């Protein structure tokens, strides 16, 4: 099973983890690491390294971060480039985390990345677009 490290600014990671646990129950091989304003890049790096030491990396590790170019993303990227089987995804949200936490068993880190990107694109939508899809689906079912 792929291991996951969640990270982001403020309480983003622990908030996602708490919401995930509320919906799915506690999930194995997932560690959340917040990056509060009082933290430093060096401290975050140590926290990531400690998390990696706790996780089973045999199937790979996925870093899920909040912002492209942010400190959690940069630290994760540096660590990901040190070992094959590590991937970094950024711009994550709760829907992506929930779907991918359930789908990760048996996936390679590359397959996880590809599936997560599809999930993320599919998950970003609007009420208007969803209503239009619903009308289109109903019209097809009615044979129009």
Secondary structure, DSSP 8 states (H G I E B T S, - for coil): --EEEEEEEBTHHHHHHHHHHHHH---TTEEEEEE-TT--HHHHHHHHHHHHHHS--SS-EEEEESSTTSHHHHHHHHHHTTSTTEEEEES--HHHHHHHHHH-TT--HHHHHHHHHHHHHHH---HHHHHHHHHHHHHHHHT-
